[in-house]
Amino acid sequence: MSRAIQQISLYAVLLAIGGGVGWAGSRQFYPVADRSVAQEEEPAPVAVDVAVRESPIAQAPPPTFEQINQNFIAEAAEKVGPAVVRIDSSRTVSSIPDPLRRFFGDDSPLPPSQERVEQGTGSGFILTEDGRIVTNAHVVEGSSTVTVTLRDGRTYEGRVLGVDNVTDVAAIKIDAEELPTVTLGRSDELIPGQWAIAIGNPLGLDNTVTAGIISATGRSSLDVGIPDRRVRFIQTDAAINPGNSGGPLLNDRGEVIGINTAIRADAQGLGFAIPIETASRIVTQLFDDGKAEHPYLGIQMVDLSPELKEQINQERRVDVTLTADEGVLILQVVRNAPAESAGIRPGDVIRRVNNVEVQSASDVQEQVELTSIGEPVSVEIQRGDELQTLEVRPTAFPDS
C-alpha cells in the first residue's frame, strides 16, 4: 500500500472515532444533540423516588387541617361548633292534667294525680363570652334551671332568664368567661337556593352537622303548622331532627341566620328556623327585662280571595257586602281592644300598614310586630268601596 493511501485510511478511522465521541458526550459540536442532554437531566426524579422508598425520614409530613379542609361546610362547622351547646332540661308534670281533673271534679273516680319528671334535650348557641345563650322556648319549657354542656365537655348550670312563647325564643345565662361565641349574620336578604348548614344535638348525638339549601323564606306560622307563633320562618332541607331545636342555622360563611325550631311531622326534608333578626330582638328583651312584649291590635284576620268573598257575602258573615277580591279581611274585632277603639270593624279589608302594602295576614302581623307598644300605627282599610286610614295604638299582647 502506498504512503498516500495509508494516510487516507488513518484519517478516515480518526474521523469515525471523533464522530462517535462527539455524539455521545459533546454538546459543543453537535447542538442538535440537545435531546440527548434532556435525557441526561431527567433521571433526577428517579433518584429522589428511590431515596423516598429507602428512607422513611424523607416522607412528606401529613397535611394540616387547613390544607385538607377546603370544604366551606367543614370550615363553618369548625368555626361555630365550639359555641353550640347541648341543653338538658327537666320538669315535673302531673300524670292527669289539671283541666281533666277539674272537668270530672274532685269526687271523680279518677286516681289521684301523680307527679313525674319529664326530661328533654335540645340545642343552643353562645352569644357572648360571659355566657349568654339563646335557644327555643319549648326546649326549656317548665324549667327554671337547665344543664348546659359545651363541645369540649365542660358542663354548667344554666338559669332560664326569660321565655317568649309567641316567637318560641328563650334566654339562658351560665356563669363563665372567655367562652367561644357565634357570629350573627342576616336573613332578610336570603333567597331560595343558598346554602344552609345546621348544627345541633339531634337524638343526643352532640354537634351533628347537616347541610342543604334555603328552600323558601317568609313561611307563615300557619304554613308551618303552629298558627299561634308570630314568626315568618325560614324553610330549609338541611336535616333537622328532635334535639336540633334551638341550634343555629348558618350560611356558607358560618354566620348564624336563624334558630332551628320545627319540622313537619307529615313530610321529610322540611325544616324551619326563626330568622336571626327576630330572635335577636326578642332575646335582647328577655335578657334585659325577663320578658318580651308584642304589639297587639285585637283583630282576627284571614286572607281574602274571590271564592271566600262570594262565600262570606252569601252567608252574610259580616255586616257589609264585600267588593274586594283580595287583601286581608277582618272577621272579628276583640271588644275593648285597640282596633275597636280606633274604629276598625268586621268586614274591613286592610290594604296598608304604616304605608306598607300588605297582601296577607302574615304581612299585617309582621308590620305590626315591627312597631312599638303605645305608638300610633297607620292602618289603611277598604270599607265597601271607600278607603279610610285609621290610627291604632297597640297595647301589649295579653298573656291569655
Secondary structure by P-SEA (a helix, b strand, c coil): ccaaaaaaaaaaaaaaaaaaaaacccccccccaaaaaaaaacaaaaaaaaaaaacccccccccccccccccaaaaaaaaccccbbbbbbbbbbbcccaaaaaaaccccccccbbbbbbbbccbbbbccccbbbbbbccccccccbbbbbcccbbbbbbbbcccccccbbbbbbbbccccbbbbbbbccccccccbbbbbcccccccbbbbbbcccccccccccccccccccbbbbbccccccccccbbbbcccccccccccccccccccbbbbccaaaaaaaaaaaaaccbbbbbbcbbbbbbbcaaaaaaaaaaccccccccccccccccccccccccccccccccbbbccccccccccaaaaaaaaaacccccbbbbbbbcccbbbbbbbbbcccccc
